[in-house]
């Protein structure tokens, strides 16, 4: 079994995969629920698209001075590629990460842009949700118009950039 996991890990890394440690913590009033949340987290991580496998080492919850309980998990995770690892981090919010293998990550510019755009989308969605919850309906409507205009402007800028790349460069 160990050999099969090792072979799977090495093959995945050779194909662009990433082996990492993700660190999580949970604080809550109920000791059993805090621990169960981490068990559920590992289960959810295992079902994420592009996650080859993950194994969680979950610590027992400890009582804090505030009478809350705190538990932590160290999750070993093998992802198909850096983009998947990045998306997992965006969606699950670990408190720490350690990339174990490979020692160097190479990716195309298109893949790097995709990762960054995923971060932008995630951040924008979160900010929009926070802002919208504090706005009046009129302010929300105005923000919607501004965001729509911004999206249209972004499409124009991207289209102009694509046209420049398509035109032949003058040779000197």
N, C-alpha and C positions, 0 to 999 in steps of 0.2 A: 504494500500500500504506500509506504513512504517513498519508495522508488518511483511509483506511478505519479505521485504528487510532484516529486522533484522533476521528473521528465516533463510533465504538463507545464510546470512553472518555467523550466528552461526553454521549452519550445515556444511558449507564449511570449517570453521576453525576447527571444530571437526574432519573433514576428512583430516586435514593437510594443509588447506588453510592459506593464509596470507592477513591481511588487513593492508594497508599501505597508507601513504601520499607521493606522489612524487612531487617534486618542479621543475618547468621548467622556463626558461626565453628565450626570443628571442629579438634580436636587429636587426634593419634594417632601411632603408631609408623611407619606406612607412608605415604609421601608420596602414592603413586598412590591408595591407598584413601581418604585424607583428601579429595583432590580429587574422587574419584568419589562420595563421600558427598554432597557439595554438588550435583553434577550430578543425582544421584538425588533429592535434596531438591526441587530445582526441578521435576523431572518429577512428583513426588508432589503438589506444590502445585498444578500445572496441572490435576491430575485431581480436586482437591477440589471437592465440591459447592458451588456458589455463587461459585467463582473464575472470573471471565470470562477472564482471561489473566494470566500472569506471565512475566517475563523476568529471568534471573539474570546478573549480572556476577560471575563467579567468579575470584578471584585465585589465582595459583599458590601452592602450599604453600611455606612458608619453614621452614627448620630452626631450632629454638629451642636455647637453651643446654642444655636437658635432653635433647637428641638426639631430641625429639619433633618432629613437623611440625604447623604451624598454617596453616590456609587460611580465608579469609573470602569471603562472598558478599553482594552488595547485590542484592536482588530487588525489582523494580518489580512491584507486584501490583494488579490491579483486581478488587475484590470486589463482589458484588451489593448488599451493604449492610453496615452496621456489625456486625451480629450475625455475619455470615460472617467478617469480619476478626477479630473477637474470638475466634471459635472456632479460626481458623487460628493465632492467637497462642498460645492455650491448648495446642493440639495439637503445634505445632512449636517453640515456645519461642525466638523470635528474641532476640538480645541487645540489639536496638534497633528502634525503629519511628518513622517520620516520615510523618504524614498530609499528602499533597500537595494533594488536592482532595476534597471542597469545603472552603471556609473555615469552614463551620459545619455541624454535624451535628444534625439534628432527628429525634427518634424519639418514638413513643408511649410512654406509661407501660408498657403491656403488653410492648412490645418491649424496653424498658430492664429490666424485671423478668426477662424471658427471658434476656437477656445475663448479668445478675447471677446468676441461678439456674444457668446453664451454668458460670460460674466456681465457684460453690459446689460443684456436682457434681464438677467436675474436681479441685478442691482436696481435697474429701472422699475421692474415689477414690484419689488419690495418698497422702494421709495414711493411709487404711485399709490400703493395700498395704504401706506402710512399717511401720506398727504391727504388722500381722498377721505379718510376717516375723520380728519379734523376740519374739513371744508364744508361750507354751506353748499346747497345745490347750485347756486349761481356760480360760485367759485369753481365747482367741479366742472360745470359746463364750459366755463372760460378755459380751464386747464385742458379739457378735451380738445377744444379748438386749437390751442397752442401746440399740443402734442401731435395733432393731425397735420398741422402746417409744418412742424419740425420733421415729421416722417416724410412728407412730400419733398421737402428741401433735401433731406438725406438721399432720397431716391435720385433727385436731379444731380447731386454732387457725385454719387456713385456712377451714374450713367455717363457723366462727363469724363470721369476717370477711366472708364472702360473704353470710351472712344479714343482717348489719347493713346492708350496702350495698343489699339488696333492700327493706328496710323504709322506708316513707315518712318523711321528716324532718318534725318538728313545725314549723309556721310560726308566727312570732311576730307 
